[in-house]
Amino acid sequence: MAKGNDGKAARQRTMKKLLIAVICAFSLVLGVVYFGENGGNNVNSSSGSFATKTFEKTLPKHKTKKDGIMYDDDKVEKGSRHKHHNLNDRMKKHNHGNDDGSPGRKVNPRHHVDGGRGGRAGRGHGRGDRLHNNRGGRPKVDDEEEGESLQHRKFHDGNREGGPAAHNKHHNQKDHRRVHERGGGGGGGGGGDHKMHNRHVSPGDDEEESDTDDKSNKNDGDDDDGEEEENEEDADDQEKVMQQQQKKNIDNDIVDDELADTYFNELAGPSVKSKHKRFIEMVLNGKLNLVKIEGTPTLSQDGSYDGVVGSFCQVNFALHKEDPSSYPMFRFLEAASPGCQNPTKVDLKKVALLARQRDKKIKAGEVFVGEGKEAKLLNLTAVAFHESRCGSTLVANSMIAMDPIKHRTYSESPPPVNAYTICGDDFDRCTQEQAASVLRDVIYLMSRTDDQREERVFFKFQSITSKKISTFQMAFPHVPWMYVYRDPVQVMMSHVKDDPTIKKAICTRSRNNPPKEVHAIAKRHGRSDATKLKPAEYCAAHLAMLTESAVHSLNDMAIPVAYDQLPSMMWEKIMPKIFGRPLTQTEIENLENISKSYSKGGKRNDGRKGEFKSDSEQKEKNAPQAVKDAAEVFLKESFDQLTAFGPKLFK
């Protein structure tokens, strides 16, 4: 009996151990469910319970609390945040009215975009991959500072709190991309080529999406005209590549936000008069245009500069768009703009940095000044240097006339030529790098607009800037540049036609103080002193200084343009290659029409207004022997070199 009793007791002990093991295993399962990686979310369903409080106390510091839920910033699972928000609370939050009294915006709960307090509801997500994503298209994750509340992240412009960037830590990357690829769900037009539909999801809508839906619906909202847009995209691919490159030509600088904020406080801070604040804001919004620069940069060896002042006013570009021939030079357009009689001055370097910062913030959706009222940076598409009296104004007029609504052209405006020469002819006042820095800021500021229809900007520089093509190449190495030139005899006759003695011709103005380049050309041709050259010889040597500089600068971006190839070369070769596509029939007709008008007809009183007639044969016939001889000796060589050059852009 003792042994039997002992066996029964052993079996009872074994059963107890098995029962305890089962209980422990069951408890372990419950622990995983309630306290594991997924358990953190399940705890929320029992809000107010002891388990919830205990779980929150044990979380590490890198956890983030949002709407009563704790999120692991490093391990947020797909969709987990959205599934555990209370739908009614979310809709109430997203659809609340703005502080300025405007109604809230209906938002898809899946997209989870808070309206910015003090700004537009949901502004930012509608700009498609701009605010949250970097330029490479990957979601941008900000480093969270210790103790910083994501819900109260502030922006410099607009004073918005709790804006879209506040949710970077809560979005998982796939859901984040889906939000932007569908247009955002917030206010404002979508960025890039995306379209946006504002959808309101009712509590009964299914919030789950499959991976297949995620891939197939990236361009949500394009169902009606998707096929048409696809065809347009195929036709415009080459042009888009060119446009992307052109954007990089001018918008490739990294903005020092801390320095920009310092400049902003200095130029438009609390201590600045309200009138000057309004002026700065108009410059930053692209309403005022740079028309002049002055000053000499302080010498530096790193390419930076100080001491240059820019003058701004509102230029009436509509006059030039309506009739390029009546305003062939920028000075005529400036004179016809009433506000430009007394322009306002400001430090060039500082306002250029502020403009870059403002443009960056506009792209990111951090600044909103009104629909269609913010500044826009135009594509620097091409520039033109020239020999003078060679058809360059026709080229400039063609640039604007091809598409007046989308194009802006500066024809011999003062700021660029001032930038080219600001360091002196021999860079004795400052370095070429500094001159290039000034030129970059000048072109950047002149390429900004408040007209959202404009897309491209072109420049035609003064003939003397031919000596500074290398400075342009240093500042903008990837921008196509034309060099307009003409047959030596014909171009000389264009210079001397108003003065048969040639003593007062434009090409002989520097005869009493010849540049070093003219001295060198004279000596190369056996003349001891440039001041002793005959008027025709000096004119030819002066023009050779310009054309030889162009020859020495020829590179992959160069496009020599001979006068006798105009105007057809503009629509047959130059513009199609620069644009990366064939021109439309309307664009060709616009170019043909402008070529039939005398390029400077609007400012003439000799009966030639509105009519262009080639005079090449007449110039050859009337040229005196002195002009023919000088052209042969001084100009023929560089003319032949320009003619023989085959532009790489045409291949």
Residue pairs with C-beta under 8 A, 6 or more apart in sequence:
32 39
33 39
33 42
34 42
34 43
34 51
35 43
35 55
37 75
37 77
38 77
39 55
40 55
40 69
40 70
40 72
41 69
41 80
41 83
41 84
43 49
43 51
43 52
43 55
44 52
44 68
44 69
44 84
45 84
46 52
47 68
55 70
56 65
56 70
59 70
61 146
62 72
62 73
62 74
63 70
63 71
63 72
63 73
64 70
64 71
64 73
64 144
64 150
64 169
64 170
65 71
66 81
66 150
66 151
66 170
67 85
67 86
67 89
69 81
69 84
69 85
71 81
71 169
71 170
73 144
73 169
76 170
76 171
76 172
77 172
78 172
78 174
78 175
79 172
79 175
79 207
79 208
81 112
81 170
81 171
81 172
82 109
82 110
82 112
82 175
82 207
83 207
85 109
85 112
87 109
87 203
88 203
90 109
90 112
91 109
91 203
93 114
94 104
94 105
94 106
94 107
94 109
94 112
94 113
94 114
94 115
94 121
94 122
95 104
95 105
95 106
95 107
96 104
96 115
96 121
97 103
97 104
98 104
98 115
98 117
98 119
98 120
98 121
99 117
99 118
100 118
102 121
104 115
104 121
105 115
105 121
105 122
105 186
105 187
105 198
106 198
106 199
106 200
107 113
107 121
107 122
107 185
107 186
107 198
107 200
108 185
108 198
108 199
108 200
108 201
109 201
109 207
110 175
110 179
110 185
110 201
110 207
110 209
111 125
111 179
111 182
111 184
111 185
111 186
112 167
112 170
112 171
112 179
113 122
113 124
113 125
113 164
113 167
113 179
113 184
113 185
113 186
114 122
114 151
114 162
114 163
114 164
114 166
114 167
115 121
115 122
115 123
116 122
116 123
116 124
116 158
116 160
116 161
116 162
116 163
116 164
117 160
117 161
117 162
118 158
118 159
118 160
118 161
119 158
119 159
119 160
119 163
119 368
120 187
120 188
120 368
121 186
121 187
122 164
122 184
122 185
122 186
122 187
123 160
123 163
123 164
123 186
123 187
123 188
123 365
123 368
124 130
124 131
124 163
124 164
124 165
124 184
124 186
124 188
124 364
124 365
124 366
125 131
125 132
125 164
125 179
125 180
125 184
125 185
125 186
125 365
126 183
126 184
126 185
126 186
126 187
126 188
126 189
126 190
126 191
126 196
126 365
127 184
127 188
127 189
127 190
127 191
127 363
127 364
127 365
128 180
128 181
128 183
128 184
128 190
128 191
128 192
128 194
128 196
129 137
129 180
129 181
129 191
129 192
129 194
130 191
130 363
130 364
130 365
131 164
131 165
131 364
131 365
131 366
132 139
132 140
132 164
132 165
132 168
132 171
132 176
132 180
133 139
133 140
133 180
134 140
138 173
139 168
139 171
139 173
139 176
139 177
140 168
141 168
141 169
142 165
142 168
142 169
144 150
144 169
150 166
150 167
150 168
150 169
150 170
151 161
151 162
151 166
152 161
152 162
152 166
153 161
153 162
153 163
153 165
153 166
154 160
154 161
155 163
155 165
155 361
155 366
156 257
156 261
156 361
156 366
157 358
157 361
157 366
157 367
158 366
158 367
158 368
160 366
163 366
164 186
164 365
171 179
174 214
178 209
178 214
178 218
179 185
180 194
181 194
181 218
181 219
181 220
182 194
182 196
182 197
182 217
182 218
182 220
182 221
183 190
183 194
183 195
183 196
183 197
183 220
183 221
184 190
184 196
185 196
185 198
185 199
187 198
188 365
188 368
188 371
189 196
190 196
191 363
191 365
193 233
194 219
195 219
195 220
195 221
195 222
196 221
197 220
197 221
201 207
209 217
219 226
222 229
235 581
236 581
238 580
238 581
239 579
239 580
239 581
241 580
242 578
242 579
242 580
243 379
245 478
246 379
246 380
246 381
246 456
246 479
247 377
247 379
248 478
249 379
249 380
249 476
249 478
249 479
250 377
250 379
250 380
250 440
250 443
250 444
250 447
250 476
251 356
251 359
251 377
251 444
253 356
253 440
255 353
255 356
255 357
255 360
256 353
257 357
259 353
260 353
260 354
260 356
260 357
263 350
263 351
263 353
263 354
264 354
264 357
266 272
266 350
267 276
267 280
267 346
267 347
267 350
267 351
267 354
268 276
268 277
268 280
268 281
279 288
279 312
279 344
279 346
280 346
280 351
280 354
282 288
282 314
283 312
283 346
283 351
283 354
283 355
283 445
284 351
284 354
284 355
284 358
284 375
285 358
285 369
285 373
285 374
285 375
285 450
286 374
286 375
286 376
286 448
286 449
286 450
287 314
287 450
288 312
288 313
288 314
288 344
289 312
289 313
289 314
289 315
289 445
289 446
290 310
290 311
290 312
290 415
290 442
290 445
290 446
291 311
291 312
291 313
291 315
291 334
291 340
291 343
291 413
291 414
291 415
292 310
292 311
292 343
292 414
292 415
292 418
293 308
293 309
293 310
293 311
293 348
293 414
293 415
293 418
293 419
293 422
293 438
293 442
294 308
294 309
294 311
294 418
295 307
295 308
295 309
295 348
295 422
296 307
296 308
296 422
296 423
296 429
296 430
297 305
297 306
297 307
297 308
297 422
297 423
297 429
297 430
297 434
297 438
298 305
298 306
298 307
298 430
299 429
299 430
299 431
299 434
300 430
300 431
300 434
301 431
302 433
303 431
303 433
303 434
303 436
303 437
304 349
304 434
304 437
305 349
305 430
305 434
305 437
305 438
306 349
308 347
308 348
308 349
308 422
308 438
309 345
309 346
309 347
309 348
310 345
310 346
310 347
310 348
310 351
310 415
310 442
310 445
311 343
311 344
311 345
312 343
312 344
312 345
312 346
313 334
313 337
313 339
313 340
313 341
313 342
313 343
313 344
314 337
314 339
314 340
315 333
315 334
315 337
315 340
316 333
316 336
316 337
317 333
317 408
317 451
319 326
319 327
319 333
319 336
320 327
320 333
320 400
320 409
321 400
321 404
321 405
321 407
322 404
323 602
324 396
324 397
324 400
324 401
324 409
324 594
324 599
325 397
325 594
325 597
325 598
325 599
325 600
325 601
325 602
325 610
326 332
326 601
326 602
326 603
327 333
327 336
327 602
328 393
328 396
328 397
328 411
328 599
328 600
328 602
328 603
329 393
329 411
329 412
330 410
330 411
330 412
330 413
330 414
331 412
331 414
332 603
334 340
348 438
348 441
348 442
348 445
349 441
351 445
352 441
352 444
352 445
355 375
355 444
355 445
355 448
356 444
358 367
358 375
359 375
359 377
359 448
361 367
362 374
362 375
367 374
368 374
372 452
373 450
374 450
375 448
375 449
375 450
376 448
376 449
376 450
376 451
376 452
376 454
377 444
377 447
377 448
378 408
378 447
378 448
378 449
378 454
378 455
378 456
378 457
379 455
379 456
379 457
380 443
380 447
380 457
380 476
380 479
381 456
381 457
381 458
381 479
381 480
381 578
381 579
382 399
382 458
382 479
382 480
382 481
382 482
382 578
383 458
383 459
383 460
383 461
383 472
383 476
383 479
383 480
383 481
383 482
384 392
384 395
384 396
384 399
384 458
384 459
384 460
384 461
384 481
384 482
384 483
384 484
384 561
385 461
385 463
385 465
385 466
385 469
385 472
385 481
385 482
385 483
385 484
385 550
386 392
386 395
386 460
386 461
386 463
386 466
386 483
386 484
386 485
387 463
387 466
387 483
387 484
387 485
387 486
387 491
387 543
387 546
387 547
387 550
388 463
388 491
388 495
388 506
388 507
388 543
388 546
389 486
389 491
389 494
389 495
389 506
390 484
390 485
390 486
390 491
390 494
390 563
391 484
391 486
391 561
391 563
391 566
391 599
392 460
392 463
392 484
393 411
393 460
393 599
393 600
394 566
394 567
394 594
394 595
394 599
394 612
395 460
395 482
395 484
395 561
395 566
395 570
396 409
396 411
396 458
396 460
396 599
397 409
397 411
397 594
397 597
397 599
398 567
398 570
398 575
398 591
398 594
398 595
399 407
399 409
399 458
399 460
400 407
400 408
400 409
400 458
401 590
401 591
401 593
401 594
402 570
402 575
402 583
402 587
402 590
402 591
403 587
403 590
404 590
405 453
405 454
406 453
406 454
406 455
406 456
407 454
407 455
407 456
407 457
407 458
408 449
408 454
408 456
408 457
408 458
409 457
409 458
409 459
409 460
410 416
410 446
410 457
410 458
410 459
410 460
411 460
412 460
412 461
412 462
413 446
413 459
415 442
415 446
416 439
416 442
416 443
416 446
416 459
416 461
416 465
417 461
417 462
417 464
417 465
418 442
419 435
419 438
419 439
419 442
420 435
420 439
420 461
420 465
420 468
420 471
420 472
421 464
421 468
422 429
422 430
422 434
422 435
422 438
423 429
423 430
423 431
423 432
423 434
423 435
424 430
425 467
425 515
425 516
426 516
427 435
432 470
432 471
432 474
433 474
435 468
435 471
436 471
436 474
436 475
437 475
439 471
439 472
439 475
440 475
440 476
443 459
443 475
443 476
446 457
446 459
447 457
463 546
464 546
465 472
466 483
466 545
466 546
466 547
466 549
466 550
467 515
467 517
467 545
467 546
467 549
469 481
469 483
469 549
469 550
469 553
470 553
472 479
472 481
473 481
473 553
473 555
473 557
477 557
478 557
479 557
480 557
480 559
480 578
480 649
481 557
481 558
481 559
482 558
482 559
482 560
482 561
482 574
483 550
483 558
483 559
483 560
483 561
483 642
484 561
484 563
485 491
485 547
485 550
485 560
485 561
485 562
485 563
485 639
485 642
486 494
486 562
486 563
486 564
487 563
487 564
487 616
487 620
487 639
488 540
488 543
488 631
488 632
488 635
488 636
488 639
489 619
489 620
489 623
489 627
489 628
489 631
490 563
490 616
490 619
490 620
491 543
491 563
491 635
492 507
492 536
492 539
492 540
492 543
492 623
492 627
492 630
492 631
492 635
493 619
493 620
493 622
493 623
493 627
494 619
495 502
495 505
495 506
495 507
495 539
495 543
496 502
496 505
496 507
496 536
496 539
496 627
497 619
498 504
498 505
499 505
501 535
502 508
502 535
502 536
502 539
502 627
503 535
505 535
505 539
507 538
507 539
507 540
507 542
507 543
508 535
508 538
508 539
508 542
510 518
510 542
511 531
511 533
511 535
511 538
512 531
514 522
514 530
514 531
514 538
515 545
517 545
517 548
517 549
518 530
518 538
518 541
518 542
518 545
519 529
519 530
521 530
521 541
521 544
521 545
521 548
521 634
522 528
522 529
522 530
522 533
522 541
525 541
525 633
525 634
527 533
527 537
530 538
530 541
533 541
534 626
534 630
536 624
536 626
536 627
536 629
536 630
537 630
537 633
537 634
539 630
540 630
540 631
540 633
540 634
540 635
541 634
543 634
543 635
544 634
544 635
544 638
547 635
547 638
547 639
547 642
548 638
550 558
550 560
550 638
550 642
551 638
551 641
551 642
551 645
554 560
554 645
556 648
556 649
557 649
558 645
558 647
559 574
559 647
559 649
559 650
560 642
560 643
560 645
560 647
561 569
561 574
562 569
562 642
562 643
563 616
564 616
566 595
567 591
567 592
567 594
567 595
570 591
570 595
571 583
571 587
571 588
571 591
571 592
573 650
575 583
575 587
575 591
576 582
576 583
577 649
577 650
578 649
583 591
595 612
596 611
596 612
597 610
597 611
597 612
598 604
598 608
598 609
598 610
598 611
598 612
598 613
599 612
601 608
601 609
601 610
601 611
601 612
602 609
